[in-house]
């Protein structure tokens, strides 16, 4: 290969490199803002039947009766800061997510299977992440952190049966932990595509305004809501 051809190839290589926008990889000091559509899918664990029969009245409800919490899709906004190119902290700021609460598994007529209303959960979550390939197009990560959930519109009620009209309430707030796994697909000009899954622990005491105890609030369940939060979205690095 003569020198003229070598120079031509070198010139072409440089021109091609300059013409292709560079992928924007995360570096220390970067901020990343993401918007996701997320599904909040509770993995609940309920002791309703056992607790009602123990604290309210024996035989009032089937021992295997449980509270169920349905899933919901919501928009989510989050912001990340990179302390190093591998280590980032992410603050998840979701809007309130509303879930219907119901009794299932009660074969007795005293209460019966029924909807109790809905609750609105506001769950800001802070995680610290390790990014495995921050210099590559495909950058998977793992994270762990803490969650605070504020229970909004948390008043439920029994709608039919012997306790019809009795109010039910949840604790006002919950502290728990969060585990996270996800992947960023780095695009041009700082843009990225993101897929993310989190498991968040949320626990609350459920109480009944008990007509059999003069209207005193009586604990009827120790409810773990513990949602899987699965999201897809886009982001931008700055």
N, C-alpha and C positions, 0 to 999 in steps of 0.2 A: 504494500500500500504506500503510494507516494505521499509526500508532505502536503501537497495540495488537497488530496482526498482526506487525509487526516484532519487538516484544518477545517475542511467543509463539514465533516462529521462532528467535530468539536463545536463548531459554530451552530449547527443544527440542534445539537443536544442542549446547548445553553439557551437557545431561543425557545425550544420546546419546554424546557424547565420553567423559564420565565412566563411562558404563556399559560401554564396550568396553575390555577389558584392552589395555594398550599392548604392542606387540611389543617384546621386550627386545633391543636392539641392543648390540653389543660396544662398550665404552669402554676407555680406558686404565686399567689396573689390574684389569680383569676376569680371572677364571679361568674356563676352560671344560673340563669333563670329558666325555669321549665314550666310548661303548661301540660297537664295530663287530664285525660278522662279516666276515672278510676271506678272500679266496682268494689264496694265495701260489703263483704260477704261474711256475716257473723258465723263463728264456729262455737255456738253457745253450749254451755254446760249448766243445767238447771236442776235444783233439788226441790222444786215446788211441792210435789206431792208429799214427800217426807216432812218438809218443814211446816206445811199447813196442818198436817195431822198432828204434829208435835206441839205447835204453838197456838193454833186456833181451836181446832176440835178434832178429836180422833175420828177417823172414818169420814171426814168431810169431803175428801177427794181421793182419787185413785193414787196409790203410793208411787206409781210410775209417771204421774202427770208432770209435765214440764212447761216452762215458758219458752216460746220460740220468738226469734227476732229475724225479720226478713232482710234481704239484701237491697242495695240501692246503688245507682250510678250517680256520680257527682263530678263537677269540675274541681281540679286541684291545682294550686299554684305553689311552687317551692323555689327556694333560693339556696345555692351552695357557694361555699368559699373554700378555695384550695390553699391549705397551709403549706403543702409541698405538692409536687405533681402527682403523688400517689395518695395523699391523705386530704380528704375534704370533709367538711361538716355541712349537713343539709337540714334546713328547717322547712317542714311541710306545713303549709297553711291552707287547709281545706275549708270550704264552706261547710255549714252544718249539714249533716246527713240524716235524713228522716227515715225511721224504721217502724213498721207495724209490729206490735207485740201481741201474742195470742197464747192461749192455753191449748195444749194438745195432750192426748193420752189420758184424758179423764173419762172413765166409763160410767161415772156416777152422775145422777141428775141434780145433785145439790149445787154444783157449779157448772160442770159440763165444758166441753170444748167451745171456745169463743174468743173473738177479738176483744182486746182491752183498750185499744187506741194506739197512739204512736208516740215515739220520743224522738227528739232531735239531738244528735250528738255532735259536739264541736271538738275535734281531736288534733290539736297541734302536736307535732312530733319532731324531735330533734335526734338525728343520727350522725355518727361518725363513720365515714366510709374508707375502705381501702380499694383503690383503683389498680387493677393488675397490669393493664396495657395503656397507660396514658399517652404514649407516643405512637399508638397504632390507631387504625380506623375503628376497629372493634375493641371496645374497652369495657370488659365486665368488672363488676365491683360487688363487694359485700359490705354490709353496714350493721351497726347495732346502736341502740340509744334508748331514750325515754319518751314516754307519751303522757300527756295530760289531756283528759277528756272532761269537758263540761257538759252536763246533762241539761239541755234546754227543753221546755215544754214537756216536763217529765211526769206529769200527772195523768194517770190512767184510771180506769174504773171498771168494776164488774158490771156487765150490761144485762145479765139475765140470771135466773136461778135464785136460790134462797138468799144470796148476798147481793142481789141486784142493787145498784146505786152506790155500793161501797167504794170509796176512793182507794187508789193504789198509787204509791209514789216510789221513785228511785232516789238513791243518793245524788247529791248535787254534782259531785265530781269524782274522778278516779285517776290515780297515778299507776303507771305500769311501764313495761319495757317493750321494745320493738326490735325485731330482726328484719333485715332487708337484703335483697339480692336484685341485681339489675344489670343492664348493659346500655352503654351509650354508643351509638354509631356516629362517629365524627364525620361531618360533611364539610363543605367549603365555607369560608367566610365566617367561621365560628358557630355555624348552625349544627345541630345534632338531632338525631332521633333517639328516643328513650323508651325502654320497656322496664318495668319495675314491679316487684312483688314485696309486700311487707306482711309480717304477722305481728299484730298488736294486742297486748293484753289489756283488757278493760273489765273491771270487776265492780259490781254494785250490789248493795243490799236492797231488796224489794220489800216494802212494808204495806200492810193493809190497815185502813182505818176500821178497826174491828168492832162491829156492833155487838158482838158477844162479850166484849170487854169494856163496855161503856164508851166506845169510840176511841179507845187508846190505839196508838200506832203499834202494830204487831208485825214482827219480821216474818215474811212468808217465803223468802227465797234468798239464796246467796248466788247471784247470777253472774257467770262469766260470759261476756259477750265475745271477746277475743276474735276480732274479724281478720280475715285475709283481705288485704287491700291490693288489688291488681290494677296496674295502670299502664297507659300507653300515651306518649305525647312527643312534643318537640321542645327544644331548648336553644339557648343562645349564650355563647361565652363572651365575656368582656374583660 
